[in-house]
Amino acid sequence: MNKREKIYNAVICLLAIVSVALAIDDLWRGLPPAAKICDLIIYLIFVVDYVVRIAVAKDKRQFLSQIFSI
């Protein structure tokens, strides 16, 4: 794994952790508007990432069948 992939994985992991924390906080207390915007931005980053990864995948069917590679 090269440095670029490590940075990508670290950023995606950090975004996932923040997203889970926001979801838990939303269930307990509700989120303020700024946190809701943050959560929406993270969601959009995940969507764009997934769409780009599908677009560049050599075998799209295999990519879509591997749910844990998301």
PQR file with spaces between the fields and no chain letter, atoms N, CA, C, O and H, PARSE charges and radii, in Angstrom:
ATOM       1  N    MET     1       0.854   -1.165    0.000 -0.4000 1.5000
ATOM       2  CA   MET     1       0.000    0.000    0.000 -0.0000 2.0000
ATOM       3  C    MET     1       0.907    1.237    0.000  0.5500 1.7000
ATOM       4  O    MET     1       1.799    1.374    0.837 -0.5500 1.4000
ATOM       5  N    ASN     2       0.656    2.121   -0.950 -0.4000 1.5000
ATOM       6  CA   ASN     2       1.491    3.320   -1.021 -0.0000 2.0000
ATOM       7  C    ASN     2       0.965    4.414   -0.091  0.5500 1.7000
ATOM       8  O    ASN     2      -0.082    4.263    0.539 -0.5500 1.4000
ATOM       9  H    ASN     2      -0.069    2.009   -1.630  0.4000 1.0000
ATOM      10  N    LYS     3       1.702    5.501   -0.020 -0.4000 1.5000
ATOM      11  CA   LYS     3       1.371    6.588    0.911 -0.0000 2.0000
ATOM      12  C    LYS     3       0.006    7.197    0.599  0.5500 1.7000
ATOM      13  O    LYS     3      -0.751    7.536    1.509 -0.5500 1.4000
ATOM      14  H    LYS     3       2.552    5.624   -0.531  0.4000 1.0000
ATOM      15  N    ARG     4      -0.303    7.333   -0.685 -0.4000 1.5000
ATOM      16  CA   ARG     4      -1.585    7.922   -1.083 -0.0000 2.0000
ATOM      17  C    ARG     4      -2.762    7.061   -0.612  0.5500 1.7000
ATOM      18  O    ARG     4      -3.759    7.585   -0.117 -0.5500 1.4000
ATOM      19  H    ARG     4       0.312    7.058   -1.424  0.4000 1.0000
ATOM      20  N    GLU     5      -2.643    5.751   -0.765 -0.4000 1.5000
ATOM      21  CA   GLU     5      -3.693    4.845   -0.310 -0.0000 2.0000
ATOM      22  C    GLU     5      -3.844    4.882    1.207  0.5500 1.7000
ATOM      23  O    GLU     5      -4.960    4.819    1.722 -0.5500 1.4000
ATOM      24  H    GLU     5      -1.832    5.325   -1.167  0.4000 1.0000
ATOM      25  N    LYS     6      -2.738    4.984    1.916 -0.4000 1.5000
ATOM      26  CA   LYS     6      -2.794    5.069    3.377 -0.0000 2.0000
ATOM      27  C    LYS     6      -3.525    6.330    3.821  0.5500 1.7000
ATOM      28  O    LYS     6      -4.335    6.290    4.748 -0.5500 1.4000
ATOM      29  H    LYS     6      -1.831    5.036    1.497  0.4000 1.0000
ATOM      30  N    ILE     7      -3.241    7.441    3.166 -0.4000 1.5000
ATOM      31  CA   ILE     7      -3.913    8.701    3.502 -0.0000 2.0000
ATOM      32  C    ILE     7      -5.400    8.599    3.193  0.5500 1.7000
ATOM      33  O    ILE     7      -6.235    9.006    4.001 -0.5500 1.4000
ATOM      34  H    ILE     7      -2.584    7.474    2.413  0.4000 1.0000
ATOM      35  N    TYR     8      -5.731    8.056    2.022 -0.4000 1.5000
ATOM      36  CA   TYR     8      -7.131    7.870    1.630 -0.0000 2.0000
ATOM      37  C    TYR     8      -7.866    7.020    2.668  0.5500 1.7000
ATOM      38  O    TYR     8      -8.940    7.397    3.136 -0.5500 1.4000
ATOM      39  H    TYR     8      -5.053    7.726    1.366  0.4000 1.0000
ATOM      40  N    ASN     9      -7.285    5.876    3.024 -0.4000 1.5000
ATOM      41  CA   ASN     9      -7.918    4.983    4.003 -0.0000 2.0000
ATOM      42  C    ASN     9      -8.069    5.649    5.367  0.5500 1.7000
ATOM      43  O    ASN     9      -9.086    5.465    6.036 -0.5500 1.4000
ATOM      44  H    ASN     9      -6.412    5.570    2.644  0.4000 1.0000
ATOM      45  N    ALA    10      -7.076    6.414    5.780 -0.4000 1.5000
ATOM      46  CA   ALA    10      -7.152    7.105    7.070 -0.0000 2.0000
ATOM      47  C    ALA    10      -8.263    8.148    7.064  0.5500 1.7000
ATOM      48  O    ALA    10      -9.001    8.274    8.041 -0.5500 1.4000
ATOM      49  H    ALA    10      -6.250    6.564    5.237  0.4000 1.0000
ATOM      50  N    VAL    11      -8.384    8.891    5.978 -0.4000 1.5000
ATOM      51  CA   VAL    11      -9.428    9.922    5.886 -0.0000 2.0000
ATOM      52  C    VAL    11     -10.812    9.283    5.880  0.5500 1.7000
ATOM      53  O    VAL    11     -11.707    9.744    6.588 -0.5500 1.4000
ATOM      54  H    VAL    11      -7.784    8.789    5.184  0.4000 1.0000
ATOM      55  N    ILE    12     -10.997    8.233    5.092 -0.4000 1.5000
ATOM      56  CA   ILE    12     -12.292    7.550    5.037 -0.0000 2.0000
ATOM      57  C    ILE    12     -12.635    6.948    6.402  0.5500 1.7000
ATOM      58  O    ILE    12     -13.786    7.008    6.834 -0.5500 1.4000
ATOM      59  H    ILE    12     -10.270    7.858    4.516  0.4000 1.0000
ATOM      60  N    CYS    13     -11.657    6.379    7.071 -0.4000 1.5000
ATOM      61  CA   CYS    13     -11.872    5.813    8.405 -0.0000 2.0000
ATOM      62  C    CYS    13     -12.271    6.903    9.396  0.5500 1.7000
ATOM      63  O    CYS    13     -13.199    6.721   10.184 -0.5500 1.4000
ATOM      64  H    CYS    13     -10.722    6.331    6.720  0.4000 1.0000
ATOM      65  N    LEU    14     -11.579    8.018    9.356 -0.4000 1.5000
ATOM      66  CA   LEU    14     -11.902    9.136   10.242 -0.0000 2.0000
ATOM      67  C    LEU    14     -13.314    9.656    9.973  0.5500 1.7000
ATOM      68  O    LEU    14     -14.065    9.932   10.909 -0.5500 1.4000
ATOM      69  H    LEU    14     -10.825    8.165    8.716  0.4000 1.0000
ATOM      70  N    LEU    15     -13.672    9.790    8.698 -0.4000 1.5000
ATOM      71  CA   LEU    15     -15.023   10.242    8.356 -0.0000 2.0000
ATOM      72  C    LEU    15     -16.076    9.253    8.847  0.5500 1.7000
ATOM      73  O    LEU    15     -17.142    9.663    9.307 -0.5500 1.4000
ATOM      74  H    LEU    15     -13.062    9.567    7.938  0.4000 1.0000
ATOM      75  N    ALA    16     -15.790    7.965    8.755 -0.4000 1.5000
ATOM      76  CA   ALA    16     -16.730    6.950    9.235 -0.0000 2.0000
ATOM      77  C    ALA    16     -16.918    7.048   10.746  0.5500 1.7000
ATOM      78  O    ALA    16     -18.038    6.941   11.244 -0.5500 1.4000
ATOM      79  H    ALA    16     -14.925    7.631    8.381  0.4000 1.0000
ATOM      80  N    ILE    17     -15.834    7.249   11.465 -0.4000 1.5000
ATOM      81  CA   ILE    17     -15.914    7.381   12.923 -0.0000 2.0000
ATOM      82  C    ILE    17     -16.715    8.622   13.306  0.5500 1.7000
ATOM      83  O    ILE    17     -17.565    8.569   14.195 -0.5500 1.4000
ATOM      84  H    ILE    17     -14.924    7.336   11.060  0.4000 1.0000
ATOM      85  N    VAL    18     -16.444    9.729   12.636 -0.4000 1.5000
ATOM      86  CA   VAL    18     -17.185   10.969   12.912 -0.0000 2.0000
ATOM      87  C    VAL    18     -18.660   10.777   12.578  0.5500 1.7000
ATOM      88  O    VAL    18     -19.530   11.236   13.318 -0.5500 1.4000
ATOM      89  H    VAL    18     -15.754    9.772   11.913  0.4000 1.0000
ATOM      90  N    SER    19     -18.941   10.107   11.477 -0.4000 1.5000
ATOM      91  CA   SER    19     -20.325    9.873   11.076 -0.0000 2.0000
ATOM      92  C    SER    19     -21.075    9.027   12.104  0.5500 1.7000
ATOM      93  O    SER    19     -22.225    9.321   12.432 -0.5500 1.4000
ATOM      94  H    SER    19     -18.234    9.734   10.876  0.4000 1.0000
ATOM      95  N    VAL    20     -20.435    7.988   12.608 -0.4000 1.5000
ATOM      96  CA   VAL    20     -21.060    7.146   13.636 -0.0000 2.0000
ATOM      97  C    VAL    20     -21.280    7.951   14.913  0.5500 1.7000
ATOM      98  O    VAL    20     -22.334    7.844   15.542 -0.5500 1.4000
ATOM      99  H    VAL    20     -19.501    7.748   12.342  0.4000 1.0000
ATOM     100  N    ALA    21     -20.298    8.749   15.296 -0.4000 1.5000
ATOM     101  CA   ALA    21     -20.441    9.584   16.495 -0.0000 2.0000
ATOM     102  C    ALA    21     -21.601   10.565   16.335  0.5500 1.7000
ATOM     103  O    ALA    21     -22.369   10.780   17.273 -0.5500 1.4000
ATOM     104  H    ALA    21     -19.443    8.836   14.786  0.4000 1.0000
ATOM     105  N    LEU    22     -21.727   11.152   15.158 -0.4000 1.5000
ATOM     106  CA   LEU    22     -22.838   12.075   14.912 -0.0000 2.0000
ATOM     107  C    LEU    22     -24.177   11.345   14.956  0.5500 1.7000
ATOM     108  O    LEU    22     -25.158   11.882   15.470 -0.5500 1.4000
ATOM     109  H    LEU    22     -21.103   10.977   14.397  0.4000 1.0000
ATOM     110  N    ALA    23     -24.224   10.134   14.425 -0.4000 1.5000
ATOM     111  CA   ALA    23     -25.468    9.361   14.446 -0.0000 2.0000
ATOM     112  C    ALA    23     -25.875    9.019   15.880  0.5500 1.7000
ATOM     113  O    ALA    23     -27.049    9.115   16.237 -0.5500 1.4000
ATOM     114  H    ALA    23     -23.427    9.698   14.008  0.4000 1.0000
ATOM     115  N    ILE    24     -24.911    8.623   16.688 -0.4000 1.5000
ATOM     116  CA   ILE    24     -25.205    8.311   18.095 -0.0000 2.0000
ATOM     117  C    ILE    24     -25.670    9.560   18.832  0.5500 1.7000
ATOM     118  O    ILE    24     -26.644    9.521   19.584 -0.5500 1.4000
ATOM     119  H    ILE    24     -23.957    8.545   16.398  0.4000 1.0000
ATOM     120  N    ASP    25     -24.974   10.657   18.612 -0.4000 1.5000
ATOM     121  CA   ASP    25     -25.356   11.918   19.251 -0.0000 2.0000
ATOM     122  C    ASP    25     -26.748   12.349   18.807  0.5500 1.7000
ATOM     123  O    ASP    25     -27.525   12.872   19.605 -0.5500 1.4000
ATOM     124  H    ASP    25     -24.183   10.688   18.001  0.4000 1.0000
ATOM     125  N    ASP    26     -27.058   12.131   17.542 -0.4000 1.5000
ATOM     126  CA   ASP    26     -28.378   12.497   17.026 -0.0000 2.0000
ATOM     127  C    ASP    26     -29.471   11.677   17.701  0.5500 1.7000
ATOM     128  O    ASP    26     -30.554   12.194   17.976 -0.5500 1.4000
ATOM     129  H    ASP    26     -26.426   11.706   16.894  0.4000 1.0000
ATOM     130  N    LEU    27     -29.198   10.409   17.968 -0.4000 1.5000
ATOM     131  CA   LEU    27     -30.189    9.568   18.637 -0.0000 2.0000
ATOM     132  C    LEU    27     -30.415   10.001   20.082  0.5500 1.7000
ATOM     133  O    LEU    27     -31.542    9.948   20.576 -0.5500 1.4000
ATOM     134  H    LEU    27     -28.318    9.989   17.745  0.4000 1.0000
ATOM     135  N    TRP    28     -29.362   10.425   20.757 -0.4000 1.5000
ATOM     136  CA   TRP    28     -29.485   10.783   22.167 -0.0000 2.0000
ATOM     137  C    TRP    28     -30.003   12.197   22.388  0.5500 1.7000
ATOM     138  O    TRP    28     -30.910   12.417   23.190 -0.5500 1.4000
ATOM     139  H    TRP    28     -28.447   10.468   20.356  0.4000 1.0000
ATOM     140  N    ARG    29     -29.420   13.151   21.673 -0.4000 1.5000
ATOM     141  CA   ARG    29     -29.743   14.547   21.965 -0.0000 2.0000
ATOM     142  C    ARG    29     -30.306   15.314   20.786  0.5500 1.7000
ATOM     143  O    ARG    29     -30.916   16.367   20.971 -0.5500 1.4000
ATOM     144  H    ARG    29     -28.683   12.972   21.022  0.4000 1.0000
ATOM     145  N    GLY    30     -30.119   14.823   19.613 -0.4000 1.5000
ATOM     146  CA   GLY    30     -30.455   15.591   18.418 -0.0000 2.0000
ATOM     147  C    GLY    30     -29.252   16.454   18.046  0.5500 1.7000
ATOM     148  O    GLY    30     -28.481   16.876   18.908 -0.5500 1.4000
ATOM     149  H    GLY    30     -29.623   13.968   19.463  0.4000 1.0000
ATOM     150  N    LEU    31     -29.111   16.699   16.772 -0.4000 1.5000
ATOM     151  CA   LEU    31     -27.951   17.458   16.308 -0.0000 2.0000
ATOM     152  C    LEU    31     -28.307   18.915   16.055  0.5500 1.7000
ATOM     153  O    LEU    31     -29.398   19.219   15.573 -0.5500 1.4000
ATOM     154  H    LEU    31     -29.737   16.356   16.071  0.4000 1.0000
ATOM     155  N    PRO    32     -27.385   19.812   16.382 -0.5600 1.5000
ATOM     156  CA   PRO    32     -27.583   21.208   15.999  0.2800 2.0000
ATOM     157  C    PRO    32     -27.431   21.339   14.480  0.5500 1.7000
ATOM     158  O    PRO    32     -26.874   20.448   13.839 -0.5500 1.4000
ATOM     159  N    PRO    33     -27.913   22.426   13.907 -0.5600 1.5000
ATOM     160  CA   PRO    33     -27.856   22.595   12.449  0.2800 2.0000
ATOM     161  C    PRO    33     -26.453   22.442   11.852  0.5500 1.7000
ATOM     162  O    PRO    33     -26.308   21.852   10.782 -0.5500 1.4000
ATOM     163  N    ALA    34     -25.433   22.954   12.512 -0.4000 1.5000
ATOM     164  CA   ALA    34     -24.067   22.851   11.977 -0.0000 2.0000
ATOM     165  C    ALA    34     -23.620   21.393   11.902  0.5500 1.7000
ATOM     166  O    ALA    34     -22.963   20.994   10.940 -0.5500 1.4000
ATOM     167  H    ALA    34     -25.550   23.433   13.382  0.4000 1.0000
ATOM     168  N    ALA    35     -23.969   20.604   12.902 -0.4000 1.5000
ATOM     169  CA   ALA    35     -23.600   19.186   12.905 -0.0000 2.0000
ATOM     170  C    ALA    35     -24.375   18.424   11.831  0.5500 1.7000
ATOM     171  O    ALA    35     -23.844   17.494   11.224 -0.5500 1.4000
ATOM     172  H    ALA    35     -24.503   20.928   13.683  0.4000 1.0000
ATOM     173  N    LYS    36     -25.621   18.813   11.596 -0.4000 1.5000
ATOM     174  CA   LYS    36     -26.408   18.179   10.533 -0.0000 2.0000
ATOM     175  C    LYS    36     -25.785   18.454    9.169  0.5500 1.7000
ATOM     176  O    LYS    36     -25.756   17.577    8.306 -0.5500 1.4000
ATOM     177  H    LYS    36     -26.053   19.569   12.089  0.4000 1.0000
ATOM     178  N    ILE    37     -25.293   19.664    8.980 -0.4000 1.5000
ATOM     179  CA   ILE    37     -24.623   20.010    7.725 -0.0000 2.0000
ATOM     180  C    ILE    37     -23.344   19.193    7.581  0.5500 1.7000
ATOM     181  O    ILE    37     -23.043   18.690    6.499 -0.5500 1.4000
ATOM     182  H    ILE    37     -25.317   20.376    9.681  0.4000 1.0000
ATOM     183  N    CYS    38     -22.596   19.063    8.666 -0.4000 1.5000
ATOM     184  CA   CYS    38     -21.374   18.241    8.667 -0.0000 2.0000
ATOM     185  C    CYS    38     -21.707   16.801    8.287  0.5500 1.7000
ATOM     186  O    CYS    38     -21.018   16.195    7.466 -0.5500 1.4000
ATOM     187  H    CYS    38     -22.841   19.473    9.545  0.4000 1.0000
ATOM     188  N    ASP    39     -22.747   16.267    8.875 -0.4000 1.5000
ATOM     189  CA   ASP    39     -23.164   14.896    8.594 -0.0000 2.0000
ATOM     190  C    ASP    39     -23.561   14.742    7.128  0.5500 1.7000
ATOM     191  O    ASP    39     -23.222   13.741    6.497 -0.5500 1.4000
ATOM     192  H    ASP    39     -23.306   16.760    9.541  0.4000 1.0000
ATOM     193  N    LEU    40     -24.266   15.709    6.591 -0.4000 1.5000
ATOM     194  CA   LEU    40     -24.665   15.673    5.184 -0.0000 2.0000
ATOM     195  C    LEU    40     -23.446   15.718    4.264  0.5500 1.7000
ATOM     196  O    LEU    40     -23.396   15.001    3.265 -0.5500 1.4000
ATOM     197  H    LEU    40     -24.542   16.522    7.104  0.4000 1.0000
ATOM     198  N    ILE    41     -22.478   16.547    4.595 -0.4000 1.5000
ATOM     199  CA   ILE    41     -21.254   16.636    3.791 -0.0000 2.0000
ATOM     200  C    ILE    41     -20.504   15.303    3.808  0.5500 1.7000
ATOM     201  O    ILE    41     -20.020   14.845    2.773 -0.5500 1.4000
ATOM     202  H    ILE    41     -22.519   17.129    5.407  0.4000 1.0000
ATOM     203  N    ILE    42     -20.411   14.688    4.982 -0.4000 1.5000
ATOM     204  CA   ILE    42     -19.746   13.382    5.085 -0.0000 2.0000
ATOM     205  C    ILE    42     -20.493   12.349    4.244  0.5500 1.7000
ATOM     206  O    ILE    42     -19.874   11.557    3.533 -0.5500 1.4000
ATOM     207  H    ILE    42     -20.805   15.061    5.823  0.4000 1.0000
ATOM     208  N    TYR    43     -21.808   12.360    4.325 -0.4000 1.5000
ATOM     209  CA   TYR    43     -22.628   11.445    3.528 -0.0000 2.0000
ATOM     210  C    TYR    43     -22.359   11.642    2.038  0.5500 1.7000
ATOM     211  O    TYR    43     -22.188   10.671    1.301 -0.5500 1.4000
ATOM     212  H    TYR    43     -22.311   13.003    4.902  0.4000 1.0000
ATOM     213  N    LEU    44     -22.321   12.882    1.601 -0.4000 1.5000
ATOM     214  CA   LEU    44     -22.068   13.168    0.187 -0.0000 2.0000
ATOM     215  C    LEU    44     -20.668   12.723   -0.237  0.5500 1.7000
ATOM     216  O    LEU    44     -20.480   12.248   -1.357 -0.5500 1.4000
ATOM     217  H    LEU    44     -22.460   13.672    2.200  0.4000 1.0000
ATOM     218  N    ILE    45     -19.694   12.874    0.645 -0.4000 1.5000
ATOM     219  CA   ILE    45     -18.336   12.397    0.345 -0.0000 2.0000
ATOM     220  C    ILE    45     -18.352   10.886    0.138  0.5500 1.7000
ATOM     221  O    ILE    45     -17.721   10.382   -0.791 -0.5500 1.4000
ATOM     222  H    ILE    45     -19.846   13.260    1.555  0.4000 1.0000
ATOM     223  N    PHE    46     -19.070   10.157    0.998 -0.4000 1.5000
ATOM     224  CA   PHE    46     -19.162    8.707    0.842 -0.0000 2.0000
ATOM     225  C    PHE    46     -19.854    8.331   -0.472  0.5500 1.7000
ATOM     226  O    PHE    46     -19.425    7.402   -1.155 -0.5500 1.4000
ATOM     227  H    PHE    46     -19.583   10.566    1.753  0.4000 1.0000
ATOM     228  N    VAL    47     -20.910    9.043   -0.820 -0.4000 1.5000
ATOM     229  CA   VAL    47     -21.630    8.758   -2.069 -0.0000 2.0000
ATOM     230  C    VAL    47     -20.724    9.003   -3.276  0.5500 1.7000
ATOM     231  O    VAL    47     -20.642    8.165   -4.174 -0.5500 1.4000
ATOM     232  H    VAL    47     -21.258    9.798   -0.265  0.4000 1.0000
ATOM     233  N    VAL    48     -20.051   10.143   -3.296 -0.4000 1.5000
ATOM     234  CA   VAL    48     -19.147   10.462   -4.408 -0.0000 2.0000
ATOM     235  C    VAL    48     -18.025    9.424   -4.489  0.5500 1.7000
ATOM     236  O    VAL    48     -17.678    8.965   -5.577 -0.5500 1.4000
ATOM     237  H    VAL    48     -20.117   10.824   -2.566  0.4000 1.0000
ATOM     238  N    ASP    49     -17.469    9.061   -3.352 -0.4000 1.5000
ATOM     239  CA   ASP    49     -16.408    8.052   -3.321 -0.0000 2.0000
ATOM     240  C    ASP    49     -16.898    6.741   -3.928  0.5500 1.7000
ATOM     241  O    ASP    49     -16.199    6.134   -4.739 -0.5500 1.4000
ATOM     242  H    ASP    49     -17.751    9.434   -2.468  0.4000 1.0000
ATOM     243  N    TYR    50     -18.081    6.308   -3.543 -0.4000 1.5000
ATOM     244  CA   TYR    50     -18.625    5.048   -4.048 -0.0000 2.0000
ATOM     245  C    TYR    50     -18.875    5.115   -5.548  0.5500 1.7000
ATOM     246  O    TYR    50     -18.540    4.180   -6.274 -0.5500 1.4000
ATOM     247  H    TYR    50     -18.649    6.802   -2.884  0.4000 1.0000
ATOM     248  N    VAL    51     -19.459    6.208   -6.017 -0.4000 1.5000
ATOM     249  CA   VAL    51     -19.744    6.364   -7.448 -0.0000 2.0000
ATOM     250  C    VAL    51     -18.447    6.366   -8.256  0.5500 1.7000
ATOM     251  O    VAL    51     -18.370    5.733   -9.309 -0.5500 1.4000
ATOM     252  H    VAL    51     -19.731    6.968   -5.427  0.4000 1.0000
ATOM     253  N    VAL    52     -17.440    7.067   -7.770 -0.4000 1.5000
ATOM     254  CA   VAL    52     -16.150    7.105   -8.473 -0.0000 2.0000
ATOM     255  C    VAL    52     -15.519    5.720   -8.494  0.5500 1.7000
ATOM     256  O    VAL    52     -14.982    5.294   -9.517 -0.5500 1.4000
ATOM     257  H    VAL    52     -17.503    7.581   -6.915  0.4000 1.0000
ATOM     258  N    ARG    53     -15.580    5.021   -7.376 -0.4000 1.5000
ATOM     259  CA   ARG    53     -14.989    3.680   -7.327 -0.0000 2.0000
ATOM     260  C    ARG    53     -15.715    2.717   -8.264  0.5500 1.7000
ATOM     261  O    ARG    53     -15.079    1.851   -8.865 -0.5500 1.4000
ATOM     262  H    ARG    53     -16.016    5.366   -6.545  0.4000 1.0000
ATOM     263  N    ILE    54     -17.034    2.853   -8.398 -0.4000 1.5000
ATOM     264  CA   ILE    54     -17.774    2.029   -9.365 -0.0000 2.0000
ATOM     265  C    ILE    54     -17.348    2.393  -10.781  0.5500 1.7000
ATOM     266  O    ILE    54     -17.127    1.512  -11.612 -0.5500 1.4000
ATOM     267  H    ILE    54     -17.551    3.556   -7.910  0.4000 1.0000
ATOM     268  N    ALA    55     -17.234    3.676  -11.052 -0.4000 1.5000
ATOM     269  CA   ALA    55     -16.896    4.137  -12.400 -0.0000 2.0000
ATOM     270  C    ALA    55     -15.531    3.633  -12.861  0.5500 1.7000
ATOM     271  O    ALA    55     -15.356    3.320  -14.038 -0.5500 1.4000
ATOM     272  H    ALA    55     -17.414    4.392  -10.377  0.4000 1.0000
ATOM     273  N    VAL    56     -14.569    3.551  -11.957 -0.4000 1.5000
ATOM     274  CA   VAL    56     -13.215    3.142  -12.353 -0.0000 2.0000
ATOM     275  C    VAL    56     -12.971    1.641  -12.184  0.5500 1.7000
ATOM     276  O    VAL    56     -11.918    1.139  -12.576 -0.5500 1.4000
ATOM     277  H    VAL    56     -14.711    3.805  -11.000  0.4000 1.0000
ATOM     278  N    ALA    57     -13.923    0.931  -11.613 -0.4000 1.5000
ATOM     279  CA   ALA    57     -13.753   -0.512  -11.409 -0.0000 2.0000
ATOM     280  C    ALA    57     -13.724   -1.240  -12.751  0.5500 1.7000
ATOM     281  O    ALA    57     -14.527   -0.959  -13.641 -0.5500 1.4000
ATOM     282  H    ALA    57     -14.779    1.338  -11.295  0.4000 1.0000
ATOM     283  N    LYS    58     -12.798   -2.166  -12.879 -0.4000 1.5000
ATOM     284  CA   LYS    58     -12.705   -2.949  -14.117 -0.0000 2.0000
ATOM     285  C    LYS    58     -13.879   -3.912  -14.235  0.5500 1.7000
ATOM     286  O    LYS    58     -14.463   -4.058  -15.309 -0.5500 1.4000
ATOM     287  H    LYS    58     -12.145   -2.393  -12.156  0.4000 1.0000
ATOM     288  N    ASP    59     -14.221   -4.564  -13.139 -0.4000 1.5000
ATOM     289  CA   ASP    59     -15.345   -5.497  -13.119 -0.0000 2.0000
ATOM     290  C    ASP    59     -16.412   -4.935  -12.181  0.5500 1.7000
ATOM     291  O    ASP    59     -16.394   -5.186  -10.976 -0.5500 1.4000
ATOM     292  H    ASP    59     -13.747   -4.445  -12.267  0.4000 1.0000
ATOM     293  N    LYS    60     -17.328   -4.180  -12.748 -0.4000 1.5000
ATOM     294  CA   LYS    60     -18.341   -3.484  -11.949 -0.0000 2.0000
ATOM     295  C    LYS    60     -19.252   -4.459  -11.203  0.5500 1.7000
ATOM     296  O    LYS    60     -19.631   -4.203  -10.060 -0.5500 1.4000
ATOM     297  H    LYS    60     -17.342   -3.976  -13.727  0.4000 1.0000
ATOM     298  N    ARG    61     -19.599   -5.557  -11.833 -0.4000 1.5000
ATOM     299  CA   ARG    61     -20.473   -6.541  -11.186 -0.0000 2.0000
ATOM     300  C    ARG    61     -19.801   -7.125   -9.943  0.5500 1.7000
ATOM     301  O    ARG    61     -20.437   -7.272   -8.900 -0.5500 1.4000
ATOM     302  H    ARG    61     -19.291   -5.765  -12.761  0.4000 1.0000
ATOM     303  N    GLN    62     -18.528   -7.453  -10.057 -0.4000 1.5000
ATOM     304  CA   GLN    62     -17.797   -7.988   -8.902 -0.0000 2.0000
ATOM     305  C    GLN    62     -17.689   -6.923   -7.810  0.5500 1.7000
ATOM     306  O    GLN    62     -17.847   -7.227   -6.628 -0.5500 1.4000
ATOM     307  H    GLN    62     -18.011   -7.334  -10.905  0.4000 1.0000
ATOM     308  N    PHE    63     -17.421   -5.687   -8.200 -0.4000 1.5000
ATOM     309  CA   PHE    63     -17.317   -4.603   -7.225 -0.0000 2.0000
ATOM     310  C    PHE    63     -18.627   -4.445   -6.455  0.5500 1.7000
ATOM     311  O    PHE    63     -18.623   -4.310   -5.232 -0.5500 1.4000
ATOM     312  H    PHE    63     -17.293   -5.439   -9.161  0.4000 1.0000
ATOM     313  N    LEU    64     -19.742   -4.462   -7.174 -0.4000 1.5000
ATOM     314  CA   LEU    64     -21.041   -4.292   -6.525 -0.0000 2.0000
ATOM     315  C    LEU    64     -21.408   -5.483   -5.646  0.5500 1.7000
ATOM     316  O    LEU    64     -22.166   -5.335   -4.687 -0.5500 1.4000
ATOM     317  H    LEU    64     -19.746   -4.572   -8.168  0.4000 1.0000
ATOM     318  N    SER    65     -20.877   -6.660   -5.964 -0.4000 1.5000
ATOM     319  CA   SER    65     -21.218   -7.846   -5.173 -0.0000 2.0000
ATOM     320  C    SER    65     -20.398   -7.947   -3.890  0.5500 1.7000
ATOM     321  O    SER    65     -20.739   -8.726   -3.000 -0.5500 1.4000
ATOM     322  H    SER    65     -20.261   -6.780   -6.743  0.4000 1.0000
ATOM     323  N    GLN    66     -19.330   -7.175   -3.786 -0.4000 1.5000
ATOM     324  CA   GLN    66     -18.481   -7.219   -2.591 -0.0000 2.0000
ATOM     325  C    GLN    66     -18.857   -6.079   -1.647  0.5500 1.7000
ATOM     326  O    GLN    66     -18.208   -5.033   -1.634 -0.5500 1.4000
ATOM     327  H    GLN    66     -19.053   -6.543   -4.509  0.4000 1.0000
ATOM     328  N    ILE    67     -19.888   -6.288   -0.875 -0.4000 1.5000
ATOM     329  CA   ILE    67     -20.433   -5.242   -0.008 -0.0000 2.0000
ATOM     330  C    ILE    67     -19.430   -4.784    1.044  0.5500 1.7000
ATOM     331  O    ILE    67     -19.463   -3.620    1.442 -0.5500 1.4000
ATOM     332  H    ILE    67     -20.415   -7.138   -0.886  0.4000 1.0000
ATOM     333  N    PHE    68     -18.543   -5.654    1.504 -0.4000 1.5000
ATOM     334  CA   PHE    68     -17.602   -5.272    2.550 -0.0000 2.0000
ATOM     335  C    PHE    68     -16.424   -4.465    2.028  0.5500 1.7000
ATOM     336  O    PHE    68     -15.609   -3.987    2.816 -0.5500 1.4000
ATOM     337  H    PHE    68     -18.516   -6.600    1.181  0.4000 1.0000
ATOM     338  N    SER    69     -16.322   -4.306    0.722 -0.4000 1.5000
ATOM     339  CA   SER    69     -15.250   -3.472    0.172 -0.0000 2.0000
ATOM     340  C    SER    69     -15.650   -2.005    0.142  0.5500 1.7000
ATOM     341  O    SER    69     -14.863   -1.152   -0.269 -0.5500 1.4000
ATOM     342  H    SER    69     -16.984   -4.695    0.082  0.4000 1.0000
ATOM     343  N    ILE    70     -16.845   -1.715    0.566 -0.4000 1.5000
ATOM     344  CA   ILE    70     -17.337   -0.333    0.554 -0.0000 2.0000
ATOM     345  C    ILE    70     -16.558    0.451    1.504  0.5500 1.7000
ATOM     346  O    ILE    70     -16.799    1.648    1.660 -0.5500 1.4000
ATOM     347  H    ILE    70     -17.485   -2.408    0.900  0.4000 1.0000
